[in-house]
Structure formats: structure tokens, C-alpha cells
Amino acid sequence: MTLEDVRQEIDKLDDTLLELLNQRMNWVHKVGEIKNKTKAVIYRPEREKQIIERLFEQNKGPLNKDAIEAIFLEIFAAARNIELPERIAYLGPEGSFTHQAAESRFGAMSEYVTLPTIKAVFEAVETERVRFGVIPIENNQEGIVYETVDLLNETQVNIAAELKIPVHFTMATEAENPSKIKRIYSKDIAFRQCRGFLNKYFEQTHPEEIQVESTSKAAKLAAEDPEAAAICSEIAAKLFRLPVLFKNIEDNSNNRTRFFIISKTFENQPSGNDKTTLVARLPKTDESGVLANFLMDFKEQNINLTKIESRPYKGDEDFNFWFFVELLGYHKDEKFQEILNKHGDYIKVLGSYVRNA
């Protein structure tokens, strides 16, 4: 068999794939008509998760789970835009890791609004100028994003989904090799997380390290300077057409960031593998054991808490705190309802969503 014979077979399969995808979109359109009549939500993370898990279980290769998920998430995004085009805001700038996270769930076809601050994303969602917002909640190297936590407490939004993406930095430059690089642009956190690489590859030349407000800005500046490089995301390098000299230069290959997808009004159906996030504003009292007793109730209901963070009440002079809490389970589970019956006046449920392990 010749190369041309193989290409013809691939072309036939592509034709079949296109026909099948159009058939799928026709059925999606029918789903959209039903949802419009019932005012049901278009974005259903738990349903998408179920489809991917089902496909993975019957997969015989050579596609792996990551490949299946990437392909079908783009199909889901295209389908949602056929059902009802939706506007998504994310913490910018364009080419940031939050941009990458947003596109990984909503696809390249969605309408995106790039906003300069986390607060601006929350405001856009709360005023319903956008349907969804994508914001970072924590990084496994740098910890929690407290601005996000505080705004979840202060605003009226719900968590629709969580997603975790690996954080891989690239060195992008017009220079042909490291010896020709005189300046390196990046954000402070990127310099910290790539220090081992920098020490190894620039031990002799010691280029100037210039901190800028974002890795996207770093890529833009490096694209304008032939003697400069940027430590940035791969999506930023592509955005500014900057050649990638080195990939995956971060010191820790397990570097991951978790994001929340937020919405004004949203409630997932239970998936069987859910996580719930809540705010607990316990009574301000000097009585000992208030927090301990609250946590013990979860233990007695056999509910696994996965995170608890204390945050100060703004403007309070007495050093009182409220708590950001995450747990495994769905907020309408019978066990959790027992907690709500006892502490409902102090609890604000932010959302239950598919656990993204």
C-alpha cells in the first residue's frame, strides 16, 4: 500500500466523521428545542463527564483518555453553541492560563470576554452580562487565591464546575539559542517556578530578568525584541507567533492550577462523584468549641471534608473569621441535609459539581 492509498483511506474516514458529527448536531438541536421549552440549562458538566467516562470504558485504543476528553470537549462546545451561543468571561489577558482553561471547556467557537481582574469577572457574571466566568481558585505550588475565595463569599454567584489544568511554561524567543538571549520577560511567579531551568541554562550568560504583569505581556514584548525571550504559556507563544525554544521548563512537572466556572444561577444534577463548596459564617462567640463542634457534625454524618480555609470578616475589629469549606458529596444528599437542618442559618452553599480529580 502506498502513501497515497493510506491518505485516501483517511479521507474516507474523515468524510464519515463529518457526516456522523452533523447527525449528532441534528440531535443536539432537538435537545436544544426541548430545553428551550422547559428553560433547562444548556451546560451540563455532569452529563459531559458521564459521556467521556462511558466512552473511555469501551475504548480499545490507541486514543488515551486525555485525547478522548480533548476531542469530545470540543464537540460538546460546538454543540452548546448550536443549542444556544453563550458568552464566557475569563481573567485575562488573552493567552493566559485562565484563557487556556476557558477554551478547554467551552471550545474555540464560544464568545469570550477578557477581563483584567477577578472582581471584574464576578461582576460580569453577577450582572448577567455573561453566562459563565472562569477564574482561578488555587495552585498546588502557590496555594489558594484569596481574592476568589472572598468574592465567592461576598457575591451572589454559584459554582457550576471545577477544572484542573497542568501548568507548563515554555521559553519562547526569536533567538536561535540561549547564548543570544539578553533579556527574559515574565511574571514573578513564572520566574520562581522555572528557577532551576534558568540556573542551568543561563549559568554563564545571566540575562536580565524583567518582571511584567502577565506571561502574555512577556510574550508580546519578546516578539518585539530579537534579543529577548519570554517565559509564558504555549498558547501565548502561539498568539504572538513567537517560536518556542524550550517546552516544559517548570521545575515541578506536577504543577497544576484549579479553576472554578461560575454562573449567576446554576444547579447541577447529582453525578455520583460530586464535590460541594460552601461558606460557613459561624456565630461570633467566645464560647469554646464552636468550630470543633461544627466539624464534628460532618464526621458524625460520615462526610469527608477536603478543604477548610479561615478568612477574616472585613472591617471586624475582633479578629472573627468565616470559613471556606469543601467536601465530598452533593448538597441535597440526606447526610448533608442533616447538617443544613442544624446549621442552615450559618451556611451558604456555593454549589455542587462534578469532582475533577
Rosetta blueprint (number, residue, H / E / L):
1 M L
2 T L
3 L H
4 E H
5 D H
6 V H
7 R H
8 Q H
9 E H
10 I H
11 D H
12 K H
13 L H
14 D H
15 D H
16 T H
17 L H
18 L H
19 E H
20 L H
21 L H
22 N H
23 Q H
24 R H
25 M H
26 N H
27 W H
28 V H
29 H H
30 K H
31 V H
32 G H
33 E H
34 I H
35 K H
36 N H
37 K H
38 T H
39 K L
40 A L
41 V L
42 I L
43 Y L
44 R L
45 P H
46 E H
47 R H
48 E H
49 K H
50 Q H
51 I H
52 I H
53 E H
54 R H
55 L H
56 F H
57 E H
58 Q H
59 N L
60 K L
61 G L
62 P L
63 L L
64 N L
65 K H
66 D H
67 A H
68 I H
69 E H
70 A H
71 I H
72 F H
73 L H
74 E H
75 I H
76 F H
77 A H
78 A H
79 A H
80 R H
81 N H
82 I H
83 E H
84 L L
85 P L
86 E L
87 R E
88 I E
89 A E
90 Y E
91 L E
92 G L
93 P L
94 E L
95 G L
96 S L
97 F H
98 T H
99 H H
100 Q H
101 A H
102 A H
103 E H
104 S H
105 R H
106 F H
107 G L
108 A L
109 M L
110 S L
111 E E
112 Y E
113 V E
114 T E
115 L E
116 P L
117 T L
118 I H
119 K H
120 A H
121 V H
122 F H
123 E H
124 A H
125 V H
126 E H
127 T L
128 E L
129 R L
130 V L
131 R L
132 F E
133 G E
134 V E
135 I E
136 P E
137 I E
138 E E
139 N E
140 N L
141 Q L
142 E L
143 G E
144 I E
145 V L
146 Y H
147 E H
148 T H
149 V H
150 D H
151 L H
152 L H
153 N H
154 E H
155 T L
156 Q L
157 V L
158 N E
159 I E
160 A E
161 A E
162 E E
163 L E
164 K E
165 I E
166 P E
167 V L
168 H L
169 F L
170 T E
171 M E
172 A E
173 T E
174 E L
175 A L
176 E L
177 N L
178 P H
179 S H
180 K H
181 I L
182 K L
183 R E
184 I E
185 Y E
186 S E
187 K L
188 D H
189 I H
190 A H
191 F H
192 R H
193 Q H
194 C L
195 R H
196 G H
197 F H
198 L H
199 N H
200 K H
201 Y H
202 F L
203 E L
204 Q L
205 T L
206 H L
207 P L
208 E E
209 E E
210 I E
211 Q E
212 V L
213 E L
214 S L
215 T H
216 S H
217 K H
218 A H
219 A H
220 K H
221 L H
222 A H
223 A H
224 E L
225 D L
226 P L
227 E L
228 A E
229 A E
230 A E
231 I E
232 C E
233 S L
234 E H
235 I H
236 A H
237 A H
238 K H
239 L H
240 F L
241 R L
242 L L
243 P L
244 V E
245 L E
246 F E
247 K L
248 N L
249 I L
250 E L
251 D L
252 N L
253 S L
254 N L
255 N L
256 R E
257 T E
258 R E
259 F E
260 F E
261 I E
262 I E
263 S E
264 K L
265 T L
266 F L
267 E L
268 N L
269 Q L
270 P L
271 S L
272 G L
273 N L
274 D E
275 K E
276 T E
277 T E
278 L E
279 V E
280 A E
281 R L
282 L L
283 P L
284 K L
285 T L
286 D L
287 E L
288 S L
289 G L
290 V H
291 L H
292 A H
293 N H
294 F H
295 L H
296 M H
297 D H
298 F H
299 K H
300 E H
301 Q L
302 N L
303 I L
304 N L
305 L E
306 T E
307 K E
308 I E
309 E E
310 S E
311 R E
312 P E
313 Y L
314 K L
315 G L
316 D L
317 E L
318 D L
319 F L
320 N L
321 F E
322 W E
323 F E
324 F E
325 V E
326 E E
327 L E
328 L E
329 G L
330 Y L
331 H L
332 K L
333 D L
334 E H
335 K H
336 F H
337 Q H
338 E H
339 I H
340 L H
341 N H
342 K H
343 H H
344 G H
345 D H
346 Y H
347 I E
348 K E
349 V E
350 L E
351 G E
352 S E
353 Y E
354 V E
355 R L
356 N L
357 A L
